[in-house]
């Protein structure tokens, strides 16, 4: 996050409907400006928003269209949708975006999710987290695979991953575990190496069993 100013958010509404007209408020600590963009989101190629918030009824169709409009630029995305089924949530999460389910967040959470996205954290609202966990439990033989993966981690690393999978960032995890943010980030780096994860999104998917676990490397 840039220290000199608050963030600029591109608000992409697939159905041209946004319920939080007063957001961000003048005292919002993270978000300073919102720019509305309409499908097919061509204007995103001209500007440089810090984060894109996509509100849509069907992420399975709207989210890929938005990513296409971004043209491969690494702009963080947060999806806001009424859909809470596991397939939809996992699809968005695997695409690297945060997910806030309608009725499951407030504007304060939205602003926190925007800020978290700028530092590489994928934010999930509670029901989106629950959908991801439920999908993991339904996977055949997921339990054994998850246990093998978790056995690679130390007790402290397992604590860190459990909190990361609930949508908390490094700073919040540090507060919960009474650790410095630097220590948490060091733990996360070690975790990613051990389970062959590319980052927080991939690590959480592996931790919850929503993607195949990495093979155990033996020397």
Steps between C-alpha positions, in 0.01 A plus 500: 500500500633841408582699811425842353135442410209268538414237244310537174244225434343419164143386567383265226131415526394239246132580558551873568386471860701595809339506848760713680468844346656665805816293477773601557420745776714811550668338800575168328863418595580307183283597203502855370330479162266271306473507122203325339571289191239321288519179294702414298735697728715633217582814698702289743773491238533878523516547877705351776271415792656346807224240529196396296176405678271295276136470605314240299227239518696231314876507567554198272431724200574852626833431669679358191371795297646743750835321500504523121441874519791536742723350233727307731585796721547405862219711643342331805131410468227450760175336390172592671216261420193331651633160390640291786520156339835329526564473127460875450704600804785259420505616136541863602753416770709294259495801270677696773211725603348568837133416556235685702155341505199732499356546848821364650709815524483867595670799339774488763579143393491609137758770564717255696477251214610768253799590712592133551487438125773758441745298711417167338245367747190330362208598723193279549182587688381235751251320275752490214749338738232252607425413136869433436525278806184309412632430153822364649309265731302359208804407294569124486791405725554868576546430869805278455660741251443795731650316797810404300547862396447637850750252640768689305447806720603579854229562765557876471480489121172310525364773729603764247337312212176446690469874556607584144225272369235699689586817311747664738812679380851483645448793735173359637656155539785656695256664739314172556817299560695779674768497233657781300375546145853422377498168685163410346628583152810286561272215606294545184810492281605173665149358455489587130833325447396188691169447320618632163247786497537806276354737759220546751218404261667178393598418860145540630360288217747225589437538873124461452539217250339697218791429265733200474764501769862535399699177484726434796859539389737250657877534509 
